Amino acid sequence: MAQPQPLRFAAFVMNTTSHILHGAWRAPEAQQTNFNDLDHWISLAKTLEQAKFDFIFFADVVGLYDDYQGDWKKFVDSGLQIPSNDPLVLASALASHTENLGIAVTSSILQEHPFDFARKISTLDHASRGRIAWNIVTSLSSNAWRNFGYDGITRHDDRYAWAQEYADVVYKLWEGSWDDDALVQDKESGLHADFDKVHKIHHVGERYRVEGPHLVAPSPQRTPVLFQAGSSPAGRRFAARNAEAQFIVSPNPAAAKGLVDDTRRLVAEAGRDPQDLTFFQGLSFVIGSTEEEAARKARELDDLIDPSTIIAHSAGGLGIDLGHYDLDTPIGDIETQGTQSTLLWLREAVPDREPTVRDLAELRSRSGRVVGTPERIADRLELWRDAGVGGVNVINATIPGSYVEFAEHVLPVLRDRGLAQRDYAPGTVRAKLTGRDRLPDSHPAAGYRGAFATAREEVSA
């Protein structure tokens, strides 16, 4: 029987002060207030690479969450993901100071035209020697949509249809515009690239018209490693067709197993190998040398966390102002076009009754928290792996402290149990994860390889 694979680990961060555990930035040792400082991120990336993390994973937003108690004052007062800087700008600097760490960046279909986005990602993949990943998101706040000239947010399922066309455009550019051997650079003959091996894509769709060709020759991975975070039915169908890694926030291993098994079924229905999708569970860790010490540290963290900012964040993800609802309002009474995965998570966390706004406030502040000694934490992670989870998105309370503590105390125990890698495999970040540099032939992007070789003749005819 084959040995289970080690878990993969990503550091879940954001180029801001207050990302997930709102209020923890007030801890004396917390340095996430230095998010404007490039050296802060370079130092963290080096720490993560030394610990053999697979990714530094940058979340991002392009607008405020929807109002809380009637306006957006709460977000500014508490630093709830504002100010927030562009993570894509950091990627090349982090690549230049690391050799193996994957760099995952979040970019919404809303914020950038696919032609320009494809060019930036290919450039970064070259610069990093194949260590870039893209977290595909559709933007769930109305403010984000208004920032880009729309009246409001597009309906949930329509956003995923939009995302699919966006993905198809960048796939065509990354996979179909250049043949592998098109770039010749022959100094003797003067031939720089073979015209017959560079192709325009002539995409005409509902939202985009892109002629091409891609302006960047094939990068080490061509297409970056593809992350996606939606757990709604539409989000899971999108992940089944496109994603290589899915970020999930299941409340327990049993719920994760149900989600993983059903999504793998959808992957097979999409014509892909079900094992080509790896699930990364979001977890945070409170570590003690004894259970008593861990419990004390958890209480100290609770004293720092601001519950009202937690609920403002969660409410913003739902696309509604929960500040005006009574805490005992059933969640089922609230209609939203926001993220459906939050509702799914809440119902899984409270399976015996209809959850309320109060449940959301109380449960979100401790969501995914694992408290205990390194050995107890390893026991819990074995349960997650047994449920089909292949990776962990490690949520921080403090930077760099949460990651330093995890690296020094938990990872050695995990390595002894075969739950964490001892060293990096060679090659691109996709090769490190899957053993191959490029997407498999079963992925829909692979269908664009060679698809435009005759397009020039057809257009000329």
Residue pairs with C-beta under 8 A, 6 or more apart in sequence:
3 418
4 385
4 418
5 390
6 414
6 418
6 419
6 420
6 421
7 381
7 384
7 385
7 389
7 390
7 391
7 392
7 414
7 419
7 420
8 54
8 55
8 278
8 280
8 390
8 391
8 392
8 433
9 52
9 53
9 54
9 55
9 391
9 392
9 394
9 411
9 420
10 53
10 54
10 55
10 56
10 57
10 102
10 104
10 280
10 391
10 392
10 393
10 394
11 44
11 48
11 53
11 55
11 56
11 57
11 394
11 396
11 403
12 19
12 20
12 57
12 59
12 282
12 393
12 394
12 395
12 396
13 19
13 44
13 56
13 57
13 58
13 59
13 396
13 399
14 58
14 59
14 60
14 81
14 84
14 87
15 35
15 41
15 58
15 60
15 84
15 85
15 86
15 87
15 90
16 32
16 35
16 79
16 81
16 82
16 83
16 84
16 85
17 25
17 32
17 33
17 35
17 79
17 83
18 24
18 25
18 32
18 78
18 79
18 80
18 81
18 309
19 32
19 59
19 81
19 396
20 284
20 313
20 395
20 396
21 284
21 301
21 305
21 365
21 395
21 396
21 397
22 78
22 79
22 80
22 305
22 306
22 309
22 310
22 313
23 78
23 304
23 305
23 306
23 309
24 30
24 301
24 304
24 305
24 396
24 397
24 398
25 32
25 33
25 79
25 398
26 304
27 304
27 397
27 398
27 401
29 398
29 401
30 397
30 398
30 399
30 401
31 40
31 398
31 399
31 400
31 401
32 396
32 398
32 399
34 40
35 41
35 85
36 85
38 90
38 93
40 399
41 90
41 93
41 94
42 93
42 94
42 97
43 400
44 56
44 399
44 400
44 403
45 56
45 94
45 97
45 98
45 101
45 103
46 97
46 98
47 400
47 403
47 404
47 407
48 56
48 101
48 403
48 407
49 98
49 99
49 100
49 101
50 407
51 403
51 406
51 407
51 411
52 411
52 420
52 421
52 422
52 423
52 424
53 101
53 394
53 403
54 101
54 102
54 391
54 421
54 429
54 432
54 433
55 101
55 102
55 103
55 104
55 133
55 429
56 94
56 101
56 102
56 103
56 104
57 104
57 133
57 135
57 227
57 247
57 393
58 87
58 90
58 103
58 104
58 105
58 106
58 135
59 87
59 106
59 135
60 84
60 86
60 87
60 105
60 106
60 107
60 108
60 137
61 81
61 84
61 139
61 141
61 144
62 108
62 110
62 111
62 139
62 144
62 147
62 148
63 139
63 141
63 142
63 143
63 144
63 145
63 146
63 147
64 72
64 75
64 81
64 82
64 141
64 143
64 144
64 316
65 75
65 80
65 81
65 141
65 143
65 312
65 313
65 315
65 316
65 317
66 141
66 142
66 143
66 315
66 316
66 319
66 320
66 321
66 338
67 321
67 323
68 74
68 75
68 311
68 312
68 315
68 316
68 321
68 322
68 323
69 321
69 323
69 324
70 321
70 323
70 324
72 143
74 80
74 308
74 309
74 312
74 323
75 81
75 82
75 312
76 82
78 306
78 308
78 309
78 312
80 309
80 312
80 313
81 313
87 105
87 106
88 105
88 107
88 120
88 124
91 103
91 105
91 124
91 127
91 128
91 132
92 124
92 127
92 128
94 101
94 103
95 103
95 124
95 127
95 128
95 129
95 131
96 127
98 131
100 131
100 424
100 432
101 131
102 131
102 132
102 133
102 225
102 429
102 432
103 124
103 128
103 131
103 132
103 133
104 132
104 133
104 134
104 135
104 225
104 227
105 132
105 133
105 134
105 135
106 134
106 135
106 137
107 117
107 134
107 135
107 136
107 137
108 137
108 138
108 139
108 144
109 136
109 137
109 138
109 139
109 159
109 162
109 163
109 166
110 138
110 139
110 144
110 145
110 148
111 139
111 148
112 120
113 208
114 166
114 169
114 170
114 173
114 208
114 210
115 169
115 173
115 210
115 212
117 170
118 169
118 170
118 173
118 174
118 214
118 216
119 214
119 215
119 216
121 132
121 134
121 170
121 174
121 224
122 174
122 214
122 216
122 218
122 219
122 222
123 216
123 219
124 132
125 131
125 132
125 219
125 220
125 221
125 222
125 224
126 216
126 219
126 220
129 220
129 428
130 219
130 220
130 221
130 427
130 428
130 429
130 430
130 431
130 437
131 428
131 429
132 221
132 224
132 225
132 429
133 224
133 225
133 226
133 227
133 245
133 429
134 224
134 225
134 226
134 227
135 227
135 228
135 229
135 247
136 163
136 167
136 226
136 227
136 228
136 238
136 242
136 243
137 228
137 229
138 159
138 160
138 162
138 163
138 230
139 145
139 153
139 159
140 153
140 317
140 319
140 338
140 339
141 153
141 316
141 319
141 338
142 152
142 153
142 319
144 153
145 151
145 152
145 153
145 154
146 152
153 159
153 319
153 337
153 338
154 162
155 337
156 232
156 234
156 337
156 338
156 340
157 234
160 230
160 234
160 235
160 237
160 238
162 207
163 238
164 238
164 241
164 242
165 205
165 206
165 207
165 208
166 207
166 208
167 242
167 445
168 203
168 205
168 444
169 201
169 203
169 205
169 208
169 210
170 223
171 223
171 444
171 445
171 448
172 201
172 203
172 210
172 212
172 448
172 451
172 452
173 201
173 210
173 212
173 213
173 214
174 214
174 218
174 219
174 222
174 223
174 445
175 222
175 223
175 439
175 445
175 446
175 448
175 449
176 199
176 201
176 448
176 449
176 450
176 451
176 452
177 198
177 199
177 200
177 201
177 212
177 213
177 214
177 452
178 197
178 198
178 199
178 213
178 214
178 217
178 218
179 194
179 197
179 198
179 199
179 450
179 453
180 218
181 194
181 197
182 193
182 194
182 197
182 198
182 217
182 218
183 192
183 193
183 217
183 218
184 191
184 192
184 193
184 194
185 192
185 193
186 192
193 217
198 213
199 212
199 213
199 452
199 453
199 455
199 456
200 211
200 212
200 213
200 452
200 455
200 456
200 459
201 210
201 211
201 212
201 213
201 214
201 448
201 452
201 455
202 211
202 212
202 452
202 455
202 459
203 209
203 210
203 211
203 212
212 452
220 428
220 437
221 428
221 429
221 430
221 437
221 438
222 438
222 439
223 438
223 439
223 445
225 244
225 245
225 429
225 430
225 433
226 242
226 243
226 244
226 245
227 243
227 244
227 245
227 246
227 247
227 280
228 235
228 238
228 239
228 242
228 243
228 245
228 246
228 247
229 235
229 246
229 247
229 248
229 341
230 236
230 238
230 239
230 339
230 340
230 341
231 248
231 249
231 259
231 340
231 341
231 344
231 345
232 339
232 340
232 341
232 344
233 340
234 340
235 340
235 341
236 259
236 262
236 263
236 266
237 266
237 270
239 246
239 263
239 266
239 277
240 263
240 266
240 267
240 269
240 270
240 272
240 277
241 270
241 272
241 444
242 443
242 444
243 277
244 276
244 277
244 278
244 430
244 433
244 434
244 439
245 277
245 278
245 279
245 280
245 391
245 433
246 263
246 277
246 278
246 279
246 280
247 280
247 282
247 393
248 256
248 259
248 260
248 279
248 280
248 281
248 282
248 389
249 281
249 282
249 341
249 345
249 367
249 368
250 256
250 259
250 281
250 345
250 348
251 345
251 348
251 349
251 363
251 367
252 348
252 349
253 383
253 384
253 386
253 387
253 389
254 387
255 348
255 349
256 279
256 281
256 384
256 387
256 388
256 389
257 387
257 388
259 279
260 279
260 387
260 388
260 389
261 388
263 277
263 279
264 274
264 275
264 277
264 388
265 274
267 273
267 274
267 276
267 277
268 274
270 444
271 442
272 440
272 442
272 443
273 440
273 442
276 434
276 440
276 442
276 443
278 390
278 391
278 433
279 388
279 389
279 390
279 391
280 389
280 390
280 391
280 392
280 393
281 368
281 384
281 389
281 391
281 392
281 393
282 367
282 368
282 392
282 393
282 395
283 368
283 369
283 370
283 384
283 392
283 393
283 394
283 395
284 368
284 369
284 370
284 394
284 395
284 396
284 397
284 402
285 369
285 370
285 371
285 377
285 394
285 402
285 405
285 406
285 410
286 294
286 297
286 298
286 301
286 369
286 370
286 371
286 372
286 397
287 294
287 297
287 372
287 373
287 374
287 377
287 405
287 406
287 409
287 410
288 294
288 295
288 296
288 297
288 371
288 372
288 373
289 373
290 373
291 372
291 373
291 376
294 371
294 372
294 373
294 376
295 371
297 371
298 369
298 371
301 397
302 365
302 366
304 397
305 365
307 361
307 362
307 365
310 361
310 364
310 365
311 322
311 323
311 357
311 360
311 361
311 364
312 322
312 323
313 364
314 322
314 342
314 360
314 361
314 364
315 321
315 322
315 323
315 360
316 338
317 338
317 339
317 342
318 334
318 336
318 338
318 339
318 342
318 343
319 336
319 337
319 338
319 339
320 334
320 336
320 338
322 334
322 357
322 360
325 334
325 357
326 357
327 356
327 357
327 358
327 361
328 356
328 357
328 358
329 356
329 357
330 354
330 355
330 356
331 343
331 346
331 347
331 354
331 355
331 356
331 357
331 359
331 360
332 354
336 343
342 360
345 367
346 355
346 359
346 360
346 363
347 355
349 355
349 359
349 363
349 367
350 359
350 363
368 395
370 377
370 380
370 381
372 380
374 409
374 410
374 412
374 413
375 413
377 410
377 413
378 410
378 413
378 414
378 417
378 419
381 392
381 414
381 419
382 417
382 419
384 392
385 419
394 402
394 403
394 406
395 402
396 402
396 403
411 420
414 420
415 421
415 422
424 432
425 431
425 432
425 435
426 432
427 437
428 437
430 436
430 437
430 438
430 439
431 437
439 445
439 446
440 446
